[in-house]
Amino acid sequence: MADEVEGGPEMISLREVARRLVAEGVVEAISHQRVSQLSRDDPAFPPVSTIGRSKAVDWRAALPYFQKRKSRQGERTDLKDRDEG
């Protein structure tokens, strides 16, 4: 692809992911706790590495993930898997 960036991954902490998402206008607001939750619960989340005591992700993989992700604020996802009856 012509728009690929050369070099290795740009590993940043999940806290920095949250900060950059807001700074770049991808989302209006997001906490690092929410980014961490998504990294644990969403199988589509980019691979996470442990660096020291921090979790890190490649920014070049995280940015497209969040740009494509549909926000479901306030949706009761805990009720979706419950059997009726």
Secondary structure as a PSIPRED ss2 file (coil, helix, strand):
# PSIPRED VFORMAT (PSIPRED V4.0)

   1 M C   1.000  0.000  0.000
   2 A C   1.000  0.000  0.000
   3 D C   1.000  0.000  0.000
   4 E C   1.000  0.000  0.000
   5 V C   1.000  0.000  0.000
   6 E C   1.000  0.000  0.000
   7 G C   1.000  0.000  0.000
   8 G C   1.000  0.000  0.000
   9 P C   1.000  0.000  0.000
  10 E C   1.000  0.000  0.000
  11 M E   0.000  0.000  1.000
  12 I E   0.000  0.000  1.000
  13 S E   0.000  0.000  1.000
  14 L H   0.000  1.000  0.000
  15 R H   0.000  1.000  0.000
  16 E H   0.000  1.000  0.000
  17 V H   0.000  1.000  0.000
  18 A H   0.000  1.000  0.000
  19 R H   0.000  1.000  0.000
  20 R H   0.000  1.000  0.000
  21 L H   0.000  1.000  0.000
  22 V H   0.000  1.000  0.000
  23 A H   0.000  1.000  0.000
  24 E C   1.000  0.000  0.000
  25 G C   1.000  0.000  0.000
  26 V C   1.000  0.000  0.000
  27 V C   1.000  0.000  0.000
  28 E C   1.000  0.000  0.000
  29 A C   1.000  0.000  0.000
  30 I C   1.000  0.000  0.000
  31 S C   1.000  0.000  0.000
  32 H H   0.000  1.000  0.000
  33 Q H   0.000  1.000  0.000
  34 R H   0.000  1.000  0.000
  35 V H   0.000  1.000  0.000
  36 S H   0.000  1.000  0.000
  37 Q H   0.000  1.000  0.000
  38 L H   0.000  1.000  0.000
  39 S H   0.000  1.000  0.000
  40 R H   0.000  1.000  0.000
  41 D H   0.000  1.000  0.000
  42 D C   1.000  0.000  0.000
  43 P C   1.000  0.000  0.000
  44 A C   1.000  0.000  0.000
  45 F C   1.000  0.000  0.000
  46 P C   1.000  0.000  0.000
  47 P C   1.000  0.000  0.000
  48 V E   0.000  0.000  1.000
  49 S E   0.000  0.000  1.000
  50 T E   0.000  0.000  1.000
  51 I E   0.000  0.000  1.000
  52 G C   1.000  0.000  0.000
  53 R C   1.000  0.000  0.000
  54 S E   0.000  0.000  1.000
  55 K E   0.000  0.000  1.000
  56 A E   0.000  0.000  1.000
  57 V E   0.000  0.000  1.000
  58 D E   0.000  0.000  1.000
  59 W H   0.000  1.000  0.000
  60 R H   0.000  1.000  0.000
  61 A H   0.000  1.000  0.000
  62 A H   0.000  1.000  0.000
  63 L H   0.000  1.000  0.000
  64 P H   0.000  1.000  0.000
  65 Y H   0.000  1.000  0.000
  66 F H   0.000  1.000  0.000
  67 Q H   0.000  1.000  0.000
  68 K H   0.000  1.000  0.000
  69 R C   1.000  0.000  0.000
  70 K C   1.000  0.000  0.000
  71 S C   1.000  0.000  0.000
  72 R C   1.000  0.000  0.000
  73 Q C   1.000  0.000  0.000
  74 G C   1.000  0.000  0.000
  75 E C   1.000  0.000  0.000
  76 R C   1.000  0.000  0.000
  77 T H   0.000  1.000  0.000
  78 D H   0.000  1.000  0.000
  79 L H   0.000  1.000  0.000
  80 K C   1.000  0.000  0.000
  81 D C   1.000  0.000  0.000
  82 R C   1.000  0.000  0.000
  83 D C   1.000  0.000  0.000
  84 E C   1.000  0.000  0.000
  85 G C   1.000  0.000  0.000
